[in-house]
Amino acid sequence: KLDPDVVKRLRRIMYLSQRMTRLVSDLLRFSRLVRITSIMEKVDPAIVVADIRRMMEPVLQEKNATITIRQPMHPLVCDKIGLEETLRNLITNAIRYNDKEKKTVEVGMLESATSPRGPESNVFYVKDNGIGIDPQYHQTIFRIFKRLPDSGKYDESGTGMGLTFVKKIIERNNGSIWVTSEPGQGSTFYFTFGR
């Protein structure tokens, strides 16, 4: 029979072991991203978002969350798997890092927008009503293993690699990603994908 202190320590060891397993898995996945060849095909982004919504239905119900498409999104030739991975990650984060009773995620495509590197066309966006991000972290969040100071209370299992994956996928497809956000005001992630 183990005393409560030993049980507590064993649980902590189990948690850290599981976290290390996720970390190693994420690192392997990240290294594969560099080597994968993109398969270009005609993609309807609205269908991609609808598929993600269907796949996430149990989570959406559990978290009282909705995903809507506000802007028309026209078909484009791109890396479909990369686009799915990018949108799924951004949508999942929008729901995960949200303290509102009713969580909303809006996905769309703008004909044009201004990014940090200048005017862009055919810009996707994923907008949420979540916790928001202090502007001082707008670049930091895309670095490997970087997490926001309060992110642990929303997701203890995260490794700080999700947005690094997204940025790598987007850059591999000749795009860019940026965010506009303020604490408590939600976030909007913008990205271009393929040229």
TITI-309085 format. One record per atom (N, C-alpha, C): residue number from 1; residue in one letter; atom name; x, y, z. Coordinates in steps of 0.1 Angstrom, whole numbers, padded with zeros to 4 digits, always signed. Example, Ala and Ser with C-alpha at 12.3 -4.5 7.8 and 13.67 -1.06 7.14 Angstrom:
2
NODE martor kolke mifi    c1    c2    c3
NODE      1     A    N +0132 -0057 +0078
NODE      1     A   CA +0123 -0045 +0078
NODE      1     A    C +0132 -0033 +0078
NODE      2     S    N +0128 -0022 +0071
NODE      2     S   CA +0137 -0011 +0071
NODE      2     S    C +0129 +0000 +0079
END
This chain:
195
NODE martor kolke mifi    c1    c2    c3
NODE      1     K    N +0009 -0012 +0000
NODE      1     K   CA +0000 +0000 +0000
NODE      1     K    C +0009 +0012 +0000
NODE      2     L    N +0006 +0022 -0009
NODE      2     L   CA +0014 +0034 -0010
NODE      2     L    C +0007 +0046 -0003
NODE      3     D    N +0016 +0054 +0004
NODE      3     D   CA +0010 +0065 +0011
NODE      3     D    C +0007 +0076 +0000
NODE      4     P    N -0002 +0086 +0004
NODE      4     P   CA -0007 +0096 -0006
NODE      4     P    C +0005 +0104 -0012
NODE      5     D    N +0016 +0106 -0005
NODE      5     D   CA +0027 +0114 -0011
NODE      5     D    C +0033 +0106 -0022
NODE      6     V    N +0035 +0093 -0020
NODE      6     V   CA +0041 +0085 -0031
NODE      6     V    C +0032 +0084 -0043
NODE      7     V    N +0019 +0082 -0041
NODE      7     V   CA +0009 +0082 -0051
NODE      7     V    C +0010 +0095 -0059
NODE      8     K    N +0010 +0106 -0052
NODE      8     K   CA +0011 +0119 -0059
NODE      8     K    C +0024 +0120 -0068
NODE      9     R    N +0035 +0115 -0062
NODE      9     R   CA +0047 +0116 -0070
NODE      9     R    C +0047 +0107 -0082
NODE     10     L    N +0041 +0095 -0081
NODE     10     L   CA +0039 +0086 -0092
NODE     10     L    C +0030 +0091 -0103
NODE     11     R    N +0020 +0098 -0099
NODE     11     R   CA +0011 +0104 -0109
NODE     11     R    C +0018 +0115 -0116
NODE     12     R    N +0027 +0123 -0109
NODE     12     R   CA +0035 +0133 -0115
NODE     12     R    C +0044 +0127 -0125
NODE     13     I    N +0051 +0116 -0122
NODE     13     I   CA +0060 +0109 -0131
NODE     13     I    C +0052 +0104 -0143
NODE     14     M    N +0040 +0099 -0141
NODE     14     M   CA +0032 +0094 -0153
NODE     14     M    C +0029 +0106 -0162
NODE     15     Y    N +0025 +0117 -0156
NODE     15     Y   CA +0021 +0129 -0164
NODE     15     Y    C +0033 +0134 -0172
NODE     16     L    N +0045 +0135 -0166
NODE     16     L   CA +0057 +0140 -0172
NODE     16     L    C +0061 +0130 -0183
NODE     17     S    N +0060 +0117 -0181
NODE     17     S   CA +0063 +0107 -0191
NODE     17     S    C +0054 +0108 -0203
NODE     18     Q    N +0041 +0110 -0201
NODE     18     Q   CA +0032 +0112 -0212
NODE     18     Q    C +0035 +0125 -0220
NODE     19     R    N +0038 +0135 -0212
NODE     19     R   CA +0042 +0148 -0219
NODE     19     R    C +0054 +0147 -0227
NODE     20     M    N +0064 +0139 -0222
NODE     20     M   CA +0076 +0137 -0230
NODE     20     M    C +0073 +0129 -0242
NODE     21     T    N +0064 +0119 -0241
NODE     21     T   CA +0060 +0111 -0253
NODE     21     T    C +0054 +0120 -0264
NODE     22     R    N +0045 +0129 -0259
NODE     22     R   CA +0039 +0139 -0269
NODE     22     R    C +0050 +0148 -0275
NODE     23     L    N +0059 +0152 -0267
NODE     23     L   CA +0070 +0161 -0272
NODE     23     L    C +0078 +0154 -0282
NODE     24     V    N +0082 +0142 -0280
NODE     24     V   CA +0090 +0135 -0289
NODE     24     V    C +0082 +0132 -0302
NODE     25     S    N +0070 +0129 -0301
NODE     25     S   CA +0061 +0127 -0312
NODE     25     S    C +0060 +0140 -0321
NODE     26     D    N +0058 +0151 -0314
NODE     26     D   CA +0057 +0164 -0321
NODE     26     D    C +0070 +0167 -0328
NODE     27     L    N +0082 +0164 -0321
NODE     27     L   CA +0095 +0167 -0328
NODE     27     L    C +0097 +0159 -0340
NODE     28     L    N +0093 +0146 -0340
NODE     28     L   CA +0093 +0137 -0351
NODE     28     L    C +0084 +0143 -0363
NODE     29     R    N +0072 +0147 -0359
NODE     29     R   CA +0063 +0152 -0369
NODE     29     R    C +0069 +0165 -0375
NODE     30     F    N +0075 +0173 -0367
NODE     30     F   CA +0081 +0186 -0372
NODE     30     F    C +0092 +0183 -0382
NODE     31     S    N +0100 +0173 -0379
NODE     31     S   CA +0111 +0169 -0388
NODE     31     S    C +0106 +0164 -0401
NODE     32     R    N +0095 +0156 -0400
NODE     32     R   CA +0089 +0151 -0413
NODE     32     R    C +0083 +0162 -0422
NODE     33     L    N +0079 +0173 -0415
NODE     33     L   CA +0073 +0184 -0423
NODE     33     L    C +0083 +0190 -0433
NODE     34     V    N +0096 +0190 -0429
NODE     34     V   CA +0106 +0195 -0437
NODE     34     V    C +0108 +0187 -0450
NODE     35     R    N +0106 +0174 -0449
NODE     35     R   CA +0109 +0164 -0460
NODE     35     R    C +0097 +0161 -0468
NODE     36     I    N +0085 +0163 -0464
NODE     36     I   CA +0073 +0160 -0471
NODE     36     I    C +0071 +0168 -0484
NODE     37     T    N +0068 +0161 -0495
NODE     37     T   CA +0066 +0168 -0507
NODE     37     T    C +0051 +0172 -0508
NODE     38     S    N +0048 +0184 -0511
NODE     38     S   CA +0034 +0188 -0512
NODE     38     S    C +0028 +0183 -0525
NODE     39     I    N +0015 +0178 -0524
NODE     39     I   CA +0008 +0174 -0536
NODE     39     I    C -0002 +0185 -0539
NODE     40     M    N -0001 +0192 -0550
NODE     40     M   CA -0009 +0203 -0554
NODE     40     M    C -0022 +0198 -0561
NODE     41     E    N -0033 +0203 -0556
NODE     41     E   CA -0046 +0199 -0563
NODE     41     E    C -0056 +0210 -0561
NODE     42     K    N -0067 +0210 -0568
NODE     42     K   CA -0077 +0220 -0567
NODE     42     K    C -0085 +0217 -0554
NODE     43     V    N -0086 +0227 -0546
NODE     43     V   CA -0093 +0226 -0533
NODE     43     V    C -0103 +0236 -0531
NODE     44     D    N -0115 +0232 -0525
NODE     44     D   CA -0125 +0242 -0521
NODE     44     D    C -0124 +0243 -0506
NODE     45     P    N -0118 +0255 -0501
NODE     45     P   CA -0116 +0256 -0487
NODE     45     P    C -0129 +0255 -0479
NODE     46     A    N -0140 +0259 -0484
NODE     46     A   CA -0153 +0258 -0477
NODE     46     A    C -0156 +0243 -0474
NODE     47     I    N -0153 +0234 -0483
NODE     47     I   CA -0155 +0220 -0480
NODE     47     I    C -0145 +0215 -0470
NODE     48     V    N -0133 +0220 -0470
NODE     48     V   CA -0123 +0216 -0460
NODE     48     V    C -0128 +0220 -0446
NODE     49     V    N -0133 +0232 -0445
NODE     49     V   CA -0138 +0237 -0432
NODE     49     V    C -0150 +0229 -0428
NODE     50     A    N -0159 +0226 -0437
NODE     50     A   CA -0171 +0217 -0434
NODE     50     A    C -0166 +0204 -0429
NODE     51     D    N -0156 +0198 -0435
NODE     51     D   CA -0151 +0185 -0430
NODE     51     D    C -0145 +0186 -0416
NODE     52     I    N -0138 +0196 -0414
NODE     52     I   CA -0132 +0198 -0400
NODE     52     I    C -0143 +0200 -0390
NODE     53     R    N -0154 +0207 -0394
NODE     53     R   CA -0165 +0209 -0385
NODE     53     R    C -0172 +0196 -0382
NODE     54     R    N -0174 +0187 -0392
NODE     54     R   CA -0180 +0174 -0389
NODE     54     R    C -0171 +0166 -0380
NODE     55     M    N -0158 +0166 -0383
NODE     55     M   CA -0148 +0158 -0375
NODE     55     M    C -0148 +0162 -0361
NODE     56     M    N -0150 +0175 -0358
NODE     56     M   CA -0149 +0181 -0345
NODE     56     M    C -0162 +0182 -0338
NODE     57     E    N -0173 +0177 -0344
NODE     57     E   CA -0186 +0178 -0338
NODE     57     E    C -0187 +0175 -0323
NODE     58     P    N -0182 +0164 -0319
NODE     58     P   CA -0183 +0161 -0304
NODE     58     P    C -0176 +0171 -0295
NODE     59     V    N -0165 +0176 -0300
NODE     59     V   CA -0158 +0187 -0292
NODE     59     V    C -0166 +0200 -0292
NODE     60     L    N -0171 +0203 -0304
NODE     60     L   CA -0179 +0215 -0305
NODE     60     L    C -0191 +0215 -0295
NODE     61     Q    N -0198 +0204 -0294
NODE     61     Q   CA -0209 +0202 -0285
NODE     61     Q    C -0204 +0203 -0271
NODE     62     E    N -0194 +0196 -0268
NODE     62     E   CA -0189 +0196 -0254
NODE     62     E    C -0184 +0210 -0249
NODE     63     K    N -0178 +0217 -0258
NODE     63     K   CA -0172 +0230 -0255
NODE     63     K    C -0182 +0242 -0258
NODE     64     N    N -0194 +0239 -0263
NODE     64     N   CA -0204 +0249 -0266
NODE     64     N    C -0198 +0259 -0276
NODE     65     A    N -0192 +0253 -0287
NODE     65     A   CA -0185 +0261 -0297
NODE     65     A    C -0192 +0260 -0311
NODE     66     T    N -0190 +0270 -0319
NODE     66     T   CA -0195 +0270 -0333
NODE     66     T    C -0184 +0275 -0342
NODE     67     I    N -0185 +0269 -0354
NODE     67     I   CA -0176 +0273 -0365
NODE     67     I    C -0184 +0278 -0376
NODE     68     T    N -0182 +0290 -0381
NODE     68     T   CA -0190 +0296 -0392
NODE     68     T    C -0181 +0301 -0403
NODE     69     I    N -0186 +0301 -0415
NODE     69     I   CA -0179 +0306 -0427
NODE     69     I    C -0186 +0319 -0430
NODE     70     R    N -0179 +0330 -0429
NODE     70     R   CA -0185 +0343 -0431
NODE     70     R    C -0182 +0349 -0445
NODE     71     Q    N -0171 +0347 -0450
NODE     71     Q   CA -0167 +0352 -0463
NODE     71     Q    C -0167 +0341 -0473
NODE     72     P    N -0171 +0344 -0486
NODE     72     P   CA -0170 +0333 -0496
NODE     72     P    C -0155 +0329 -0498
NODE     73     M    N -0153 +0316 -0499
NODE     73     M   CA -0139 +0312 -0502
NODE     73     M    C -0139 +0305 -0515
NODE     74     H    N -0131 +0310 -0524
NODE     74     H   CA -0131 +0304 -0538
NODE     74     H    C -0121 +0293 -0538
NODE     75     P    N -0123 +0283 -0547
NODE     75     P   CA -0113 +0272 -0549
NODE     75     P    C -0100 +0277 -0553
NODE     76     L    N -0089 +0270 -0549
NODE     76     L   CA -0076 +0273 -0553
NODE     76     L    C -0068 +0260 -0555
NODE     77     V    N -0057 +0261 -0562
NODE     77     V   CA -0048 +0249 -0563
NODE     77     V    C -0037 +0251 -0552
NODE     78     C    N -0037 +0241 -0543
NODE     78     C   CA -0027 +0241 -0532
NODE     78     C    C -0025 +0227 -0526
NODE     79     D    N -0017 +0227 -0516
NODE     79     D   CA -0015 +0215 -0508
NODE     79     D    C -0027 +0213 -0499
NODE     80     K    N -0036 +0204 -0503
NODE     80     K   CA -0048 +0202 -0495
NODE     80     K    C -0045 +0197 -0481
NODE     81     I    N -0036 +0188 -0479
NODE     81     I   CA -0033 +0182 -0466
NODE     81     I    C -0028 +0193 -0457
NODE     82     G    N -0019 +0202 -0463
NODE     82     G   CA -0013 +0213 -0455
NODE     82     G    C -0023 +0223 -0451
NODE     83     L    N -0033 +0226 -0460
NODE     83     L   CA -0043 +0235 -0457
NODE     83     L    C -0052 +0230 -0446
NODE     84     E    N -0056 +0217 -0447
NODE     84     E   CA -0064 +0211 -0436
NODE     84     E    C -0057 +0211 -0423
NODE     85     E    N -0044 +0208 -0423
NODE     85     E   CA -0037 +0208 -0410
NODE     85     E    C -0036 +0222 -0404
NODE     86     T    N -0034 +0232 -0413
NODE     86     T   CA -0033 +0246 -0408
NODE     86     T    C -0047 +0250 -0402
NODE     87     L    N -0057 +0248 -0410
NODE     87     L   CA -0071 +0253 -0405
NODE     87     L    C -0075 +0245 -0392
NODE     88     R    N -0073 +0232 -0392
NODE     88     R   CA -0076 +0224 -0380
NODE     88     R    C -0069 +0229 -0368
NODE     89     N    N -0056 +0231 -0369
NODE     89     N   CA -0048 +0236 -0358
NODE     89     N    C -0053 +0250 -0353
NODE     90     L    N -0055 +0259 -0362
NODE     90     L   CA -0060 +0272 -0358
NODE     90     L    C -0074 +0272 -0351
NODE     91     I    N -0083 +0264 -0357
NODE     91     I   CA -0096 +0262 -0352
NODE     91     I    C -0096 +0256 -0338
NODE     92     T    N -0088 +0245 -0336
NODE     92     T   CA -0086 +0238 -0323
NODE     92     T    C -0081 +0248 -0313
NODE     93     N    N -0071 +0256 -0316
NODE     93     N   CA -0066 +0266 -0307
NODE     93     N    C -0076 +0276 -0303
NODE     94     A    N -0084 +0280 -0313
NODE     94     A   CA -0094 +0291 -0311
NODE     94     A    C -0105 +0286 -0300
NODE     95     I    N -0107 +0273 -0300
NODE     95     I   CA -0117 +0267 -0291
NODE     95     I    C -0110 +0264 -0277
NODE     96     R    N -0098 +0259 -0278
NODE     96     R   CA -0091 +0256 -0266
NODE     96     R    C -0088 +0268 -0257
NODE     97     Y    N -0083 +0278 -0263
NODE     97     Y   CA -0079 +0290 -0255
NODE     97     Y    C -0090 +0300 -0255
NODE     98     N    N -0101 +0296 -0250
NODE     98     N   CA -0113 +0305 -0249
NODE     98     N    C -0120 +0303 -0236
NODE     99     D    N -0123 +0314 -0230
NODE     99     D   CA -0129 +0313 -0216
NODE     99     D    C -0144 +0318 -0217
NODE    100     K    N -0149 +0319 -0229
NODE    100     K   CA -0163 +0324 -0230
NODE    100     K    C -0173 +0312 -0229
NODE    101     E    N -0185 +0315 -0224
NODE    101     E   CA -0195 +0305 -0223
NODE    101     E    C -0199 +0299 -0237
NODE    102     K    N -0200 +0309 -0247
NODE    102     K   CA -0203 +0305 -0261
NODE    102     K    C -0191 +0308 -0269
NODE    103     K    N -0184 +0298 -0274
NODE    103     K   CA -0172 +0300 -0281
NODE    103     K    C -0175 +0301 -0296
NODE    104     T    N -0170 +0311 -0303
NODE    104     T   CA -0172 +0312 -0317
NODE    104     T    C -0159 +0313 -0325
NODE    105     V    N -0160 +0306 -0336
NODE    105     V   CA -0148 +0306 -0345
NODE    105     V    C -0154 +0310 -0359
NODE    106     E    N -0148 +0320 -0365
NODE    106     E   CA -0152 +0324 -0379
NODE    106     E    C -0141 +0322 -0388
NODE    107     V    N -0143 +0315 -0399
NODE    107     V   CA -0133 +0313 -0409
NODE    107     V    C -0137 +0319 -0422
NODE    108     G    N -0128 +0325 -0429
NODE    108     G   CA -0131 +0332 -0442
NODE    108     G    C -0119 +0335 -0450
NODE    109     M    N -0121 +0341 -0461
NODE    109     M   CA -0111 +0345 -0470
NODE    109     M    C -0113 +0359 -0475
NODE    110     L    N -0103 +0368 -0474
NODE    110     L   CA -0104 +0381 -0478
NODE    110     L    C -0097 +0383 -0492
NODE    111     E    N -0103 +0391 -0501
NODE    111     E   CA -0096 +0393 -0514
NODE    111     E    C -0083 +0400 -0512
NODE    112     S    N -0082 +0408 -0502
NODE    112     S   CA -0069 +0415 -0500
NODE    112     S    C -0068 +0419 -0485
NODE    113     A    N -0056 +0420 -0480
NODE    113     A   CA -0053 +0425 -0466
NODE    113     A    C -0038 +0429 -0466
NODE    114     T    N -0035 +0436 -0456
NODE    114     T   CA -0021 +0441 -0454
NODE    114     T    C -0014 +0433 -0443
NODE    115     S    N -0004 +0426 -0447
NODE    115     S   CA +0004 +0418 -0437
NODE    115     S    C +0016 +0426 -0433
NODE    116     P    N +0024 +0421 -0424
NODE    116     P   CA +0036 +0428 -0420
NODE    116     P    C +0046 +0429 -0431
NODE    117     R    N +0045 +0421 -0442
NODE    117     R   CA +0054 +0422 -0453
NODE    117     R    C +0048 +0430 -0465
NODE    118     G    N +0035 +0435 -0463
NODE    118     G   CA +0029 +0443 -0473
NODE    118     G    C +0016 +0438 -0478
NODE    119     P    N +0010 +0443 -0489
NODE    119     P   CA -0003 +0439 -0494
NODE    119     P    C -0003 +0424 -0498
NODE    120     E    N -0014 +0417 -0495
NODE    120     E   CA -0015 +0403 -0498
NODE    120     E    C -0029 +0401 -0504
NODE    121     S    N -0030 +0391 -0512
NODE    121     S   CA -0043 +0388 -0518
NODE    121     S    C -0047 +0374 -0514
NODE    122     N    N -0060 +0371 -0515
NODE    122     N   CA -0065 +0358 -0511
NODE    122     N    C -0060 +0353 -0497
NODE    123     V    N -0064 +0361 -0487
NODE    123     V   CA -0059 +0359 -0474
NODE    123     V    C -0070 +0352 -0465
NODE    124     F    N -0066 +0340 -0460
NODE    124     F   CA -0075 +0333 -0451
NODE    124     F    C -0075 +0339 -0437
NODE    125     Y    N -0085 +0338 -0430
NODE    125     Y   CA -0085 +0342 -0416
NODE    125     Y    C -0093 +0332 -0407
NODE    126     V    N -0088 +0331 -0394
NODE    126     V   CA -0096 +0323 -0384
NODE    126     V    C -0097 +0333 -0372
NODE    127     K    N -0109 +0337 -0369
NODE    127     K   CA -0112 +0347 -0359
NODE    127     K    C -0120 +0340 -0347
NODE    128     D    N -0116 +0344 -0335
NODE    128     D   CA -0123 +0338 -0324
NODE    128     D    C -0126 +0349 -0313
NODE    129     N    N -0134 +0345 -0304
NODE    129     N   CA -0138 +0354 -0293
NODE    129     N    C -0131 +0349 -0280
NODE    130     G    N -0119 +0344 -0281
NODE    130     G   CA -0112 +0338 -0269
NODE    130     G    C -0105 +0348 -0261
NODE    131     I    N -0094 +0343 -0254
NODE    131     I   CA -0087 +0350 -0244
NODE    131     I    C -0078 +0361 -0250
NODE    132     G    N -0075 +0360 -0262
NODE    132     G   CA -0066 +0370 -0269
NODE    132     G    C -0052 +0368 -0265
NODE    133     I    N -0043 +0376 -0272
NODE    133     I   CA -0029 +0375 -0271
NODE    133     I    C -0023 +0389 -0270
NODE    134     D    N -0015 +0391 -0259
NODE    134     D   CA -0008 +0404 -0258
NODE    134     D    C +0001 +0407 -0270
NODE    135     P    N +0001 +0419 -0276
NODE    135     P   CA +0009 +0421 -0288
NODE    135     P    C +0024 +0418 -0286
NODE    136     Q    N +0029 +0419 -0274
NODE    136     Q   CA +0043 +0415 -0272
NODE    136     Q    C +0046 +0401 -0275
NODE    137     Y    N +0036 +0392 -0276
NODE    137     Y   CA +0038 +0378 -0279
NODE    137     Y    C +0034 +0374 -0293
NODE    138     H    N +0030 +0384 -0301
NODE    138     H   CA +0025 +0381 -0315
NODE    138     H    C +0035 +0373 -0324
NODE    139     Q    N +0048 +0376 -0322
NODE    139     Q   CA +0059 +0369 -0329
NODE    139     Q    C +0063 +0356 -0322
NODE    140     T    N +0064 +0357 -0309
NODE    140     T   CA +0069 +0347 -0300
NODE    140     T    C +0061 +0334 -0302
NODE    141     I    N +0048 +0335 -0303
NODE    141     I   CA +0039 +0323 -0303
NODE    141     I    C +0042 +0313 -0315
NODE    142     F    N +0049 +0318 -0325
NODE    142     F   CA +0053 +0309 -0337
NODE    142     F    C +0066 +0302 -0335
NODE    143     R    N +0073 +0305 -0324
NODE    143     R   CA +0086 +0299 -0322
NODE    143     R    C +0084 +0285 -0315
NODE    144     I    N +0093 +0276 -0317
NODE    144     I   CA +0092 +0263 -0312
NODE    144     I    C +0093 +0263 -0297
NODE    145     F    N +0084 +0255 -0290
NODE    145     F   CA +0083 +0254 -0276
NODE    145     F    C +0078 +0266 -0268
NODE    146     K    N +0074 +0277 -0275
NODE    146     K   CA +0069 +0289 -0269
NODE    146     K    C +0054 +0288 -0266
NODE    147     R    N +0050 +0291 -0254
NODE    147     R   CA +0036 +0292 -0250
NODE    147     R    C +0034 +0305 -0242
NODE    148     L    N +0022 +0309 -0243
NODE    148     L   CA +0018 +0321 -0235
NODE    148     L    C +0019 +0318 -0220
NODE    149     P    N +0022 +0328 -0212
NODE    149     P   CA +0023 +0326 -0198
NODE    149     P    C +0011 +0319 -0191
NODE    150     D    N -0001 +0323 -0195
NODE    150     D   CA -0013 +0317 -0189
NODE    150     D    C -0019 +0305 -0196
NODE    151     S    N -0012 +0300 -0207
NODE    151     S   CA -0018 +0290 -0215
NODE    151     S    C -0020 +0277 -0208
NODE    152     G    N -0012 +0274 -0198
NODE    152     G   CA -0013 +0261 -0191
NODE    152     G    C -0026 +0259 -0184
NODE    153     K    N -0033 +0270 -0180
NODE    153     K   CA -0046 +0268 -0173
NODE    153     K    C -0057 +0264 -0183
NODE    154     Y    N -0055 +0266 -0196
NODE    154     Y   CA -0064 +0262 -0207
NODE    154     Y    C -0060 +0248 -0213
NODE    155     D    N -0047 +0245 -0213
NODE    155     D   CA -0043 +0233 -0220
NODE    155     D    C -0029 +0229 -0214
NODE    156     E    N -0030 +0219 -0204
NODE    156     E   CA -0017 +0215 -0198
NODE    156     E    C -0010 +0205 -0207
NODE    157     S    N -0016 +0199 -0217
NODE    157     S   CA -0010 +0189 -0225
NODE    157     S    C -0002 +0195 -0237
NODE    158     G    N -0004 +0208 -0240
NODE    158     G   CA +0003 +0214 -0251
NODE    158     G    C +0018 +0213 -0250
NODE    159     T    N +0025 +0212 -0261
NODE    159     T   CA +0040 +0212 -0262
NODE    159     T    C +0046 +0225 -0267
NODE    160     G    N +0037 +0234 -0271
NODE    160     G   CA +0042 +0247 -0277
NODE    160     G    C +0047 +0245 -0291
NODE    161     M    N +0042 +0235 -0298
NODE    161     M   CA +0047 +0233 -0312
NODE    161     M    C +0036 +0235 -0323
NODE    162     G    N +0023 +0236 -0318
NODE    162     G   CA +0012 +0237 -0328
NODE    162     G    C +0014 +0248 -0338
NODE    163     L    N +0016 +0260 -0333
NODE    163     L   CA +0017 +0272 -0342
NODE    163     L    C +0031 +0271 -0350
NODE    164     T    N +0041 +0264 -0345
NODE    164     T   CA +0053 +0262 -0352
NODE    164     T    C +0050 +0253 -0364
NODE    165     F    N +0042 +0243 -0362
NODE    165     F   CA +0038 +0234 -0373
NODE    165     F    C +0031 +0242 -0384
NODE    166     V    N +0021 +0250 -0379
NODE    166     V   CA +0013 +0258 -0389
NODE    166     V    C +0023 +0268 -0397
NODE    167     K    N +0031 +0275 -0390
NODE    167     K   CA +0040 +0284 -0397
NODE    167     K    C +0049 +0277 -0407
NODE    168     K    N +0054 +0265 -0403
NODE    168     K   CA +0063 +0257 -0412
NODE    168     K    C +0055 +0253 -0425
NODE    169     I    N +0043 +0248 -0423
NODE    169     I   CA +0034 +0243 -0434
NODE    169     I    C +0031 +0255 -0443
NODE    170     I    N +0028 +0267 -0438
NODE    170     I   CA +0025 +0278 -0446
NODE    170     I    C +0037 +0283 -0453
NODE    171     E    N +0048 +0284 -0447
NODE    171     E   CA +0060 +0288 -0454
NODE    171     E    C +0064 +0278 -0465
NODE    172     R    N +0062 +0265 -0462
NODE    172     R   CA +0065 +0255 -0472
NODE    172     R    C +0057 +0257 -0485
NODE    173     N    N +0045 +0264 -0483
NODE    173     N   CA +0036 +0266 -0494
NODE    173     N    C +0036 +0281 -0498
NODE    174     N    N +0048 +0287 -0496
NODE    174     N   CA +0051 +0301 -0501
NODE    174     N    C +0041 +0311 -0495
NODE    175     G    N +0036 +0309 -0483
NODE    175     G   CA +0027 +0318 -0477
NODE    175     G    C +0033 +0325 -0464
NODE    176     S    N +0025 +0333 -0458
NODE    176     S   CA +0029 +0339 -0445
NODE    176     S    C +0017 +0339 -0435
NODE    177     I    N +0020 +0340 -0423
NODE    177     I   CA +0010 +0341 -0412
NODE    177     I    C +0013 +0352 -0403
NODE    178     W    N +0002 +0358 -0398
NODE    178     W   CA +0003 +0369 -0388
NODE    178     W    C -0010 +0369 -0380
NODE    179     V    N -0009 +0376 -0368
NODE    179     V   CA -0021 +0377 -0359
NODE    179     V    C -0023 +0391 -0355
NODE    180     T    N -0036 +0394 -0353
NODE    180     T   CA -0040 +0406 -0346
NODE    180     T    C -0048 +0402 -0334
NODE    181     S    N -0045 +0408 -0323
NODE    181     S   CA -0051 +0404 -0310
NODE    181     S    C -0048 +0413 -0299
NODE    182     E    N -0057 +0413 -0289
NODE    182     E   CA -0055 +0420 -0276
NODE    182     E    C -0060 +0411 -0265
NODE    183     P    N -0054 +0412 -0254
NODE    183     P   CA -0059 +0403 -0243
NODE    183     P    C -0074 +0406 -0240
NODE    184     G    N -0082 +0395 -0239
NODE    184     G   CA -0096 +0395 -0236
NODE    184     G    C -0105 +0399 -0248
NODE    185     Q    N -0098 +0402 -0260
NODE    185     Q   CA -0106 +0406 -0272
NODE    185     Q    C -0106 +0396 -0283
NODE    186     G    N -0102 +0384 -0281
NODE    186     G   CA -0101 +0374 -0291
NODE    186     G    C -0089 +0376 -0300
NODE    187     S    N -0088 +0367 -0310
NODE    187     S   CA -0076 +0367 -0319
NODE    187     S    C -0081 +0365 -0333
NODE    188     T    N -0074 +0371 -0343
NODE    188     T   CA -0076 +0367 -0357
NODE    188     T    C -0063 +0364 -0363
NODE    189     F    N -0062 +0351 -0367
NODE    189     F   CA -0050 +0347 -0375
NODE    189     F    C -0052 +0348 -0389
NODE    190     Y    N -0043 +0355 -0396
NODE    190     Y   CA -0044 +0356 -0411
NODE    190     Y    C -0033 +0348 -0417
NODE    191     F    N -0036 +0342 -0429
NODE    191     F   CA -0025 +0336 -0436
NODE    191     F    C -0028 +0335 -0451
NODE    192     T    N -0017 +0335 -0458
NODE    192     T   CA -0018 +0332 -0472
NODE    192     T    C -0012 +0318 -0475
NODE    193     F    N -0017 +0312 -0486
NODE    193     F   CA -0014 +0298 -0488
NODE    193     F    C -0012 +0295 -0502
NODE    194     G    N +0000 +0293 -0506
NODE    194     G   CA +0003 +0290 -0520
NODE    194     G    C +0003 +0303 -0529
NODE    195     R    N +0011 +0303 -0539
NODE    195     R   CA +0012 +0314 -0548
NODE    195     R    C +0010 +0310 -0562
END
